[in-house]
Amino acid sequence: MHQHKGETSLLHIFIDADSCPVKQEVYRVAGRYQLGVTLVANSRMQVPSDQRITLMVVQGGLDAADDWIVEHARTQDIVVTADVLLADRCLKKGALVVGPTGKPFTAQSIGSAVAVRNLMAELRSSGEITGGPPPLKKQDRSRFLHQLDAMIQSILRAHPGGDGSAISSAGVRFSGGLADSRASSAEE
């Protein structure tokens, strides 16, 4: 379990942050649920001034950020990444994984995603395909917000707080997806 300011958290969101186009969306959803977010990157970047948001700058090469995320992600954490190989590694650890377009990576879909990734890498290296993925559209951001919220809801429902509600990393009790601001201190 993740700890933040002496509390045990139910879930945590990790962002493969160097080229993630949906950081602002993650901040918004995580803020609604009062969840911790760790951005993992190879270089410094601006992050909101919020005690639940942490920037972890890692050194050591191209896969250093991926390795750090895999080492720290646990069952029922959420990882946001477009990196198919990182998604595969995180799924094997029991984390939930969503891409910036809102497409979830699952145990059922990851094999074909890895195969497509490998094919595209081969086509790029032979010069048959150039460029990267298309820019994110408004509908992609909307799908991402919906999927992230759905993942959080599924985790909270699976780990009830004893009365059908669930408790976030900040100790906030949820019932039906809404935070009950009276929770935590009186119940601890």
C-alpha positions in Angstrom: 0.0 0.0 0.0 1.1 3.5 -0.7 1.6 5.9 2.2 1.1 9.6 2.2 1.4 11.8 5.4 1.0 8.7 7.6 -2.0 7.3 5.9 -2.5 4.1 3.9 -3.9 4.6 0.5 -6.2 2.4 -1.4 -4.9 3.4 -4.8 -2.4 5.7 -6.4 -2.0 7.1 -10.0 1.3 6.9 -11.7 1.9 9.0 -14.9 4.6 8.1 -17.4 5.0 11.9 -17.7 7.7 12.8 -20.2 5.2 13.0 -23.1 1.9 12.5 -21.5 -0.7 14.9 -23.0 -3.4 14.3 -20.3 -1.7 15.4 -17.1 -4.2 18.2 -16.4 -7.1 15.7 -16.8 -5.4 13.3 -14.3 -4.9 16.2 -11.8 -8.6 17.1 -12.1 -10.0 13.6 -11.6 -7.4 12.7 -8.8 -8.4 16.0 -7.0 -12.0 15.1 -7.1 -11.2 11.8 -5.3 -8.3 13.2 -3.3 -5.9 10.6 -4.7 -2.2 10.7 -4.8 -0.5 11.2 -8.2 3.2 10.5 -9.0 4.6 11.9 -12.3 7.7 9.9 -13.3 10.0 11.7 -15.8 13.5 11.9 -17.0 13.6 15.7 -16.6 12.1 18.3 -14.3 8.7 19.7 -15.2 6.1 22.0 -13.7 3.6 20.3 -11.5 0.7 21.8 -9.5 1.4 22.9 -5.9 -0.6 20.2 -4.3 0.6 17.9 -1.5 -1.0 14.8 -3.3 1.0 15.4 -6.5 4.7 14.4 -6.6 7.3 14.6 -9.4 9.9 11.8 -9.4 12.8 12.7 -11.7 14.8 9.5 -12.6 18.2 9.2 -14.2 19.7 6.3 -16.1 18.5 6.1 -19.6 15.4 5.6 -21.7 13.8 2.9 -19.5 14.6 4.4 -16.1 11.1 6.0 -15.7 9.4 2.8 -16.8 11.5 0.7 -14.4 10.7 3.1 -11.5 7.0 2.9 -12.3 7.0 -0.9 -12.5 9.0 -1.1 -9.2 6.5 1.1 -7.4 3.1 0.3 -8.9 1.0 -2.2 -7.0 -2.2 -4.1 -7.5 -5.1 -1.7 -8.0 -2.9 1.3 -8.7 -3.5 3.1 -12.0 -0.8 3.8 -14.6 -1.3 6.3 -17.3 1.0 5.6 -20.3 1.1 5.3 -24.1 4.0 2.9 -23.8 2.7 -0.6 -24.6 5.7 -2.4 -23.1 5.3 -0.5 -19.9 1.6 -1.2 -19.9 2.4 -4.9 -20.3 4.8 -4.9 -17.3 2.4 -3.0 -15.1 -0.5 -5.3 -15.9 1.6 -8.2 -14.8 2.0 -6.5 -11.4 -1.8 -6.1 -11.1 -2.1 -2.4 -11.9 -4.8 -1.0 -14.1 -3.4 0.8 -17.2 -5.0 3.4 -19.4 -3.5 5.2 -22.5 -3.9 8.9 -23.1 -6.7 8.3 -25.6 -8.7 6.6 -22.9 -8.2 3.1 -24.2 -7.6 0.7 -21.4 -4.9 -1.9 -21.6 -6.1 -5.2 -20.4 -4.8 -8.8 -20.0 -6.9 -9.7 -23.0 -5.8 -6.8 -25.3 -2.1 -6.4 -24.4 -0.8 -9.3 -26.6 -2.2 -7.8 -29.7 -1.1 -4.3 -28.6 2.5 -5.5 -28.2 2.3 -7.2 -31.6 1.1 -4.0 -33.3 3.7 -2.0 -31.5 6.5 -4.3 -32.7 5.1 -4.3 -36.3 5.0 -0.5 -36.3 8.5 -0.3 -34.8 9.7 -2.5 -37.7 7.9 -0.4 -40.3 9.4 2.8 -38.8 12.9 1.4 -38.8 12.6 0.4 -42.4 11.4 3.9 -43.3 8.0 2.8 -44.5 6.3 4.8 -41.8 7.5 8.1 -40.4 6.2 10.3 -37.6 4.4 9.4 -34.4 0.8 9.1 -33.2 -1.7 11.7 -34.2 -2.4 14.6 -31.9 -5.0 14.1 -29.2 -8.6 15.1 -30.1 -11.2 16.5 -27.8 -13.1 13.2 -27.9 -9.9 11.4 -26.9 -9.6 13.6 -23.8 -13.3 13.0 -23.0 -12.8 9.2 -23.4 -9.7 9.4 -21.1 -11.6 11.3 -18.4 -14.5 8.7 -18.5 -12.1 5.7 -18.5 -10.0 7.1 -15.6 -13.1 7.8 -13.5 -14.5 4.3 -14.3 -11.3 2.7 -13.2 -11.2 4.6 -9.9 -14.9 3.7 -9.3 -14.3 0.0 -9.9 -11.4 0.0 -7.4 -13.3 1.9 -4.8 -16.3 -0.5 -5.2 -14.0 -3.5 -4.9 -12.5 -2.2 -1.6 -15.4 -1.1 0.6 -14.9 0.8 3.8 -17.2 -1.6 5.7 -20.4 0.2 5.0 -20.5 0.0 1.2 -18.3 3.0 0.8 -14.6 3.2 0.1 -11.7 5.2 1.5 -9.3 7.1 -0.8 -5.6 7.7 -0.2 -6.4 10.9 1.7 -8.8 9.0 4.1 -11.9 10.5 2.4 -14.9 8.2 2.4 -16.8 7.7 -0.8 -20.3 6.5 -1.4 -21.6 6.3 -4.9 -18.6 8.2 -6.3 -19.0 11.3 -4.1 -16.6 12.3 -1.5 -17.9 12.6 2.0 -15.8 15.5 3.5 -16.9 14.5 7.1 -15.0 11.2 6.9 -11.6 10.2 8.1 -10.6 12.1 11.3 -13.6 11.1 13.3 -13.4 7.5 12.2 -9.7 6.9 12.7 
